[in-house]
Amino acid sequence: MLCEVHKLIQRYTNSILAQKALFELGEALDIFQLDEGGIQDAMALVVTTAQWQGTLQDASIVVIARLLDVNIWTLDYRDFSRFQDLHLWN
């Protein structure tokens, strides 16, 4: 999610504000990092999900959302529409 928020702020403002927001968010949030198994799961998702154009970042978000049972917030819901088990926050 942090990547998506940074991208959104950068898209609609500028790089300096996005960098400041990134620092502030990094201080305020609990950052969840994938372990090696989670990274392998994300890589497998990219390789094995037929006709999906998702990135490794998208796949990592899917893996984390499933692990933590949380909703996904994203700029482009189409990236996650093929995963019916996920809940999109809108």
N, C-alpha and C positions, 0 to 999 in steps of 0.2 A: 504494500500500500504506500509506503514511503516513496517509492519510485514513481508511482502514479501521481501522488500529490506534488512532488517536485516537478514532474513534467507539466502538470496543469498550471502551476504558478508560473513556470518559465514560459509556457505558451501564451498566457494572457497578460503577463507583466514583462519582466525582464530577468536576465541571468542573476543580477545582483540580489534582487528580492527573493528569487528562488533559492539562492545560496543561503541567505539569511534564514529563510523559512526552514530549509533543510537542517541547519544547525539547531534552531529552536525546537523543531520536532524531534530531532535526535536526542535532545536533552529531556524532553517531556514524555517520550513514549518508551514502552518496553519493546525493544527490538528483538524479534524472533529470527533466529538464523537456522537454516536447514543444516542438519548433520549430513554426513556422507551418504547415509541411506536415503535421506530425503532428496538429496541432489540426484542420486541414481534413479529414484522414483520419478522425478521431474524429467530427467533425460529420457527415461523409458516412455513417459507419456507423450513427449514430442515425437519420438520415433514410431510408436505403435498406434497412435490415434489417427486412423485413416481420414484423409481429406480435411484435417485440421491445420490451419495456418498459424497456430499459436506459437509464440516464442518460448524460449527457456524461462524467461521471466514470467510469462503467463502460466506455464506449467508449474513453476515454483509456487505461484499464488494458489493454484488449484490444490497442490499438495498441502500447503500450510492451512488453507481453509478447511480441508478435510481433517487434518490432524487436530486443529483447535476447535473445530465445529463453529466457525464464525462466518458471517456474511462477507461477501466480496464487494468492495467499492472499486469501481474502475471507470475510466473515460469511455471505453468501448465495450459495451456489453456483448457484442457479437463474438468477442474472443472466448467467452465462457458459455455461450448459449447451448452448446452441444452437451454440456455436463448437467444433466437434469437433477443430480443430487445436490448441486450447489445452490446457495441462496444469495441472490444479488441484492445489495443494499441500494435502494434508490428512493 
